[in-house]
Amino acid sequence: MLFEILSFLFLSRDARHHNSIVGIFVRCIKQKMPDNPNLSMSMYRQNEVFMKNFAISLAILGILVACGPSEETIALQERAKKMFGSLPKEMPGSQNDTPDRIALGKKLYFEKRLSANNSQSCNSCHNLEGAAGVDNLPTSLGAFGNPGERNSPTTLNAGFHLAQFWDGRAVDLKAQAKGRILNPGEMAMPSEAEVLKRLGEDAEYPGLFEKAFGANSISYDNLAEAIAAFERTLVTPARFDDFVQGDHKALNKNEQDGLKTFMEKGCTSCHAGNLFGGNSYRKLGTVRPYETEDLGRFQVTKKEDDKYVFKVPSLRNVSLTQPYFHDGKVATLSQAVKLMASHQLGQDLTDEETTKIVAFLGSLNDKTRN
C-alpha cells in the first residue's frame, strides 16, 4: 500500500490528488490496526496522529516533485546551454587591471574636459547612469551639436566583442577610446598633446596616473588603457544565464517559448555565442535588400565584398538600447525583429512569433537594469 501511495504522489501533477491522498492513507492504516481491547484510546489516537502527519509529509513531498521543471524545460535548458552558454564573469584582459586603473578609468569616462568645449564625456553617448550604455538617440550628437552618422552602440559587455564600432575599425576598447576623443565629429579634441595638457594641469590627475601606472605616467596610451580597464568591468549577467545554469524558473513560459522560436527561426545564424552576436560581420540585407547609403565595413577594408557589411550587434540588453540598426532608424524592438527576419532570413514573422521573441530578448537584460 505504501508503495502505491508513493507512486501516486510522485506521478500525479494535480494538487487535488495530494489533498485527497492523506485521508485515503489514514483510513487504510486504521483498517490494518488490530482490534485489541487492551489498546488504550490515547495510544490509538497517538498512532492516528502520527500516521496523519506522515501522510501529510508524503503529500508535501509529492507536490514539491510535481512543481519541478517539465521535461520540455529541461531539454530547452540543455539545448540553450550547448548553443549559447552563459556570459563569462570577466572580460579578456581584465586579469591585468588594478583597482587604481579602474578608478582612474571611471573618472576619465565621465570627464567632460576630454572634449574640445568641455561639454561631452564618454558617458554622454554611452550613458551608464539610468541607461544601458547608450543615449537612446538615432545618432549621437558631437561636442558641437552635430549629429553623427551611426547609432552609438552600448559599452556594456563591449570588451567581449571581436572589434569595436559598427565597422570594426577599432581592434579593442583601448583603440576605441583613443579614436573617439580626437574624432572631429565627436569629442573633437585637436590633438593628444592638448588632452595631456589639460590632464597635467589638473590637481588630481597626476597623482591618480602615478598610482595607476607609476611616476610620470600621464600619456595618451595610459589614458586609453585606464578607460578600457573601467569598461572591462561592465559585465552584465542576465536571467538567461541563470536559466542555462540550471534555474528553470529564471525564464517564464512566454520567454521560453520565445527562446524556442528564436532558435527555430534561424536567428542564431547571426546572433550566436554567449553574447548573441558581437562575434562576426554580416551583410545587412542578405536576402532582401536594406535601403542604406552607408557602405559599412567597406570604408575600412576597401574590399568590394565588405559593402553593406556591419558587425552583428550583441542582443544582450537589446530591449534597453533602442532605437536600432546602424542608422538608428528603427524605433521599436518588435519592428527590428520583424525587419531582421525579413532582410536576413527571408521570413515574415507573425505578430505572435514576434511577441514571443521580444519577450525572450528581455531575459538578456542586465538584472540590475530591468
N, C-alpha and C positions, 0 to 999 in steps of 0.2 A: 504493500500500500504506500509506504513512504517513497519508494522509487517512482511509483506512478504520479504521486503528487509533485515531486521534484521535477519530473519530466514535463508535467503540465505547466508548472510555473516558468520553467526556462524557455519552453517553446511558445507560450502564449504571449502576444503583444497587446492584449486587450486588458486594461486595468480592471474592468468589471470582473474578469475571471479571477484576478488576485483577491478581490474583496470577498467573493463567494467561497473561495477555497478554504479560508480559515474555518468557517462553520462546518464544512464537509469534513475537514481533518479532525476537528474536536468530536464530532458525532461518531466518527469511526473509532476513535480512541475510547470513547465511552462504552461502545458496544464490546470492545475487547477487554475491558476491565472486569475482573472476577466479581461475581455476586457473593461477596464474603461478608457475613453478618458481623464478623469481628473487626471489619474495616470501618473506622470511625468516619463520621460525616466530614470532620475537619480535614482528615487525610485525603478523602475523596476530592474535596474542594481544592486542596493544595495541588493535587495531581492535575486537576482540571485546569487550574490557573496556569500551571507550568506548561501544559500542552498547548493551551491557547496562545501563550506568549511565544512558544516555539513556532507555532503555525504562522503567527504574525511576522516573525523574523524571516521565515521562509518566503512569505509573500513579498516582503520588502526586497529581499534578495532577487526575487523574480522580476520585480518592477525595475530594479536597477539594471538588470541584464537587458530587459526589454527596451530601456532607454538608450542603449548603446548605439553606435553607428550602424547604419544599414550596410549590407554587402556592396551596394552601389556606391555609397560614400567612400568606403574603404578602397574600392577599386579606383575611384576618381583620385583619391589622395595619392595612391601609388603611381598612377599614370602621370599626374602633375609633377610629382617629385622627380620622376625619371626625365620628364620633358623639360622642366624649368629649374628644379632645385630651389634653394632658398638663398636669400641675399646674404653674402658674407658679412661678418661683423666689422671687418676692417678693409680699407681700400689699399690697393697696391702702393707701396712707398711709404705708408703710414708708420711702418716699423722704425723709420729714421726720424720721425717727428718728435720733438720735445715739447713739453708744456709751454716753455718760453717762446718757442717758434709759433706755436698755435695761438698763443695770446697775442703776439705781435701781429700775426696774420689776421686775426679777427679785428683788431684795431684798424689795420690798413684797409680791410674790406669795407669798413664803414667810414673811411676817411674821405671827406669831400675835397680836401686840398690836393688830392690826386687828379683833379680836373682843372682845366685851364682857368675857369672863373669861380672856382670853389663852390660849385653848385651841385656836383654829382659825385657819388661814390659807386663802388661795385654794387652796393645794396640798392641803389636807385632803380636799376633794371632787373636785378636778381634779388628781389626782396625776401628776406628771411623773417621779417617782423610782421606777422599777420598774413603772410602769403607763402607760397610754396616755391620760393626761389625764383619767382618771375614777377613782372609788373602787371600782368593781365591786360596789356595793350597789344593791338595788332602788330605794331613795330615800335620799338622804344625810341624815346626822344634823346638826342645827344645833349651835351652840356649847354649848347646854344639854342636848344629847342627844335632842332631839325630832326625829322623822323628818320629812322634807319631803314634799311632795305629789307631786313628779315626780322621775324619774330624772335624774341630773346628766349633761348632755352633755359630750363631750370638748372641751378647749380647743385641741387640735391642729387646725390649719387653720381655726379658728373665724372668723378675720378675713376669710375668703373668703365667708362666708355672707351672705345678703341681710339678715339680722337675727339677734338673739341670743335665747336661751331657746326653749322649745318653742312658745310662743305668739307669739314675735316682738315682745315688749313693749319690748325694748331695741334701738335702731336700730344700735348698733355696740358694739365692745369697750369703749369708754370708758363708755358708759351702763351696760353690763352690770356693770362693776367698781363703779361708784357704787352701784347698787341692791343688790348682794349684801352689801356691808359694813353697810348700815343696815337690812337686812331682819330683823325680829324673829325669824323662824324660821331664820335662817342665822347670820351673824356677830354680829348683834344689837347693834351699837354704837348708843348712844342718839341721837347727833347728829354732824353734820360737825365741830362745834366740839370735841367730845371726841376725835375722831380726830386732829385737828390739834394738840390739846394734847399728846397722847401723842408724836406725832412731833417736836414742837418741843422737848420735854423730853429727847429722846434725844441722845446725844453725837455721833452720826454723821449723822443725817438732815438737819439744817440745811445742812451742808456739801455733802451729796450733792444736795439740791434746788438749791442755788446753782450747782453745776457743771452740772446738767441744764437749769435754767430761768432762772438768773440770781439776783441778790440778792433776799432777802425773798420767796422764791417758794413757800414751803410753803402750798399751798392744796389743797382737796379736788379741784378740777378738774385740777390738775397731778398729784396722786396718781393719779387715774384714767388720765390721759394716759400716765403712766410705765408703769403696769401694762399698758395697751394696747400700748405700744411693745414691751414684752417679749413679749407674746402674739403680736405680729406676726412674731416670729422663729420661731414654732412651725410651720414648713412641713415636711411630711413626704413627700418623694418616695418612690415605691414601684416595685417591679419592673414593674408595669403601665406606668408612664411610660417605662421603658426599652424595653418591648415596642413601644409605639406610636411610639417614636423610632427604631426600626429594629433592635433587638436581638431576633432571632427566638427566641433561647434563653432569654429572660427569663421566659417562661411555658412550663411543661411541657405535655405533651399533655392531661392532665386539666384543667389550668387553662384551656387554650384551648377545650376542649370546654365548660367551664363558662361561659366568656365568650359563646360562641355560644348556649348555652341561655338565658343571662341576656337576651340581645338578642331571641332568637326568642320567648320567652315574654311579652315586653312589659314587663319590669321597668323599661325605660328611659322608660316613660311618666311615671314619677315621679323615678326616680334617674338623672337626665341631667346632662350637663356634666362638666367635669373633676373635680368633687367627688363625682359620682354622688349628687346630692341637694344639700340645703342652699340651694337657689335658688328654692324655691316652697313654697306651702302646699297641703295636700290634706286632704280629709275622711277620717278614719280609719273604714273600713267603707263604702267607696264602693259595693261590690257586695253584700257580705254584712256585716251589722251587727257591730261590735265592741263588746262589753259594757264600758262605762265610764261613770262619773258625771262625769268631767272634761269640761267644755264647751269646753276648748281656747281657740282664738283669740277666741271669743265674749266671754270675760272681758275682753278688751282693747278690742274694737271695738263690742260690744253689737249686732252685726248678726246677724240670725237665720241667715243663710247661713253664718256662721262657727262655728256649733255643731259640735263634734267635729272641728274643723279644726286641724291642727297643722303646724308646719314640717316638711317632709320632711328627715329626717336624712341627712347625708352618710354614704356607705358606706366612706369611707376609714378604715382601722384598725378596721373593724367587728368583725372576729373577735377583737379585743382589748378590746372595750368592753362586754362582757356585764355584767348582763342587759339586755334590750331593751324597746323601746317607751317611751312617755312614763311609763308606770306601773311599769316595771321588772319586770313580772310574767312575762316570757318568758325562761327561763333559758339556752337554747342557741340558737346561730345557725341550726342546722338547723330548729328549731321556728319561729323567727322567719321564715325564708324561706318555709316552708310556709304559715304563717298570713297573711303578706302576700300571697302568690299567691292565697289563698282570699278574703280580705276585700277586697282592692283590685282583683283581676283576675278573680275568679270561677273560678279554676283550681285543680285538685287535683294538685299535683306528685307524681310518683312518687319513691320513695326515691332512685333512680338520678339523676333530674334534680336533686333537692335536693343530693345529694352533689357533683355537678358544679358547681353554682352556688356552694356553700360553698367548694369548692377554689379557684374563681376569686376569690372575695372575699378570700381570704388573700393574693392578689397585690397587694391595695390597702394592705397594711400598710406602715408606715414601715420602711424597710430596716434601720434601726438597732434596731428593737424586735421583730423576728420571734423 
